């Protein structure tokens, strides 16, 4: 999953949005199949979800972005608790 995630970040930098979306989707599938994740992998997964959600939002795919941000909130609550500063970071994005 990490390799697909990293590839997606590179593709975003290169402005190859379609390829980045495909790479993010492949990484999501792997992360979702391997639940529950270790705390470190869950943190990386959440960061990827937030990046993909921001990508969706700026591309006009608001419904997709909201679903991803809600998934990120759920994971941040699980990892850090409902009153954690990390959760507020997700909510501010």
C-alpha positions in Angstrom: 0.0 0.0 0.0 2.8 2.3 0.8 4.3 2.1 -2.7 0.9 2.9 -4.3 0.5 5.8 -1.8 3.9 7.2 -2.6 3.4 6.9 -6.3 0.1 8.8 -6.0 1.8 11.6 -4.2 4.4 11.8 -7.0 1.7 11.7 -9.7 -0.1 14.6 -7.9 3.1 16.6 -8.0 3.4 15.9 -11.7 -0.3 16.9 -12.1 -1.2 13.5 -13.5 -4.6 13.5 -11.6 -6.1 10.5 -13.3 -3.0 8.3 -12.5 -2.9 9.6 -8.9 -6.6 8.7 -8.4 -5.9 5.2 -9.7 -2.9 4.8 -7.4 -4.8 6.1 -4.4 -7.6 3.7 -5.1 -5.2 0.7 -5.2 -3.6 1.8 -1.9 -7.1 2.2 -0.3 -8.0 -1.3 -1.4 -4.9 -2.8 0.3 -5.3 -0.8 3.5 -9.0 -1.7 3.7 -8.3 -5.4 3.2 -5.7 -5.4 6.0 -7.9 -4.0 8.8 -7.2 -3.6 11.6 -4.1 -1.7 10.9 -1.2 -1.1 13.2 -1.3 2.4 14.8 1.5 3.6 12.5 -0.2 2.2 9.3 -3.5 3.6 10.4 -1.8 7.1 10.7 -0.3 6.8 7.2 -3.7 5.6 5.9 -5.5 8.6 7.4 -2.9 11.0 6.0 -3.5 9.5 2.6 -7.3 9.7 2.9 -6.9 13.4 3.8 -4.7 14.0 0.8 -7.1 12.2 -1.5 -10.0 14.1 0.0 -8.3 17.4 -0.6 -7.6 16.4 -4.2 -11.2 15.5 -4.7 -12.5 18.7 -3.1 -10.2 20.9 -5.2 -11.3 19.0 -8.3 -14.9 19.7 -7.6 -15.8 16.2 -6.3 -17.2 17.5 -3.0 -19.3 14.4 -2.3 -16.3 12.1 -2.6 -14.2 14.4 -0.5 -16.8 14.6 2.3 -16.9 10.7 2.5 -13.1 10.5 2.7 -12.9 13.2 5.3 -15.5 11.5 7.4 -13.5 8.2 7.1 -10.4 10.2 8.2 -12.3 11.6 11.2 -13.4 8.1 12.2 -9.8 6.8 12.0 -8.3 9.7 13.9 -10.9 9.2 16.7 -10.0 5.6 16.9 -6.2 6.3 17.0 -6.1 9.4 19.2 -9.5 9.9 20.9 -12.3 12.3 20.3 -10.6 15.2 21.9 -7.2 14.9 20.3 -5.5 17.8 18.5 -4.9 15.4 15.5 -8.7 15.2 15.1 -9.0 18.9 14.9 -6.4 19.0 12.2 -8.6 16.7 10.1 -11.7 18.7 10.8 -9.9 22.0 9.7 -8.9 20.7 6.3 
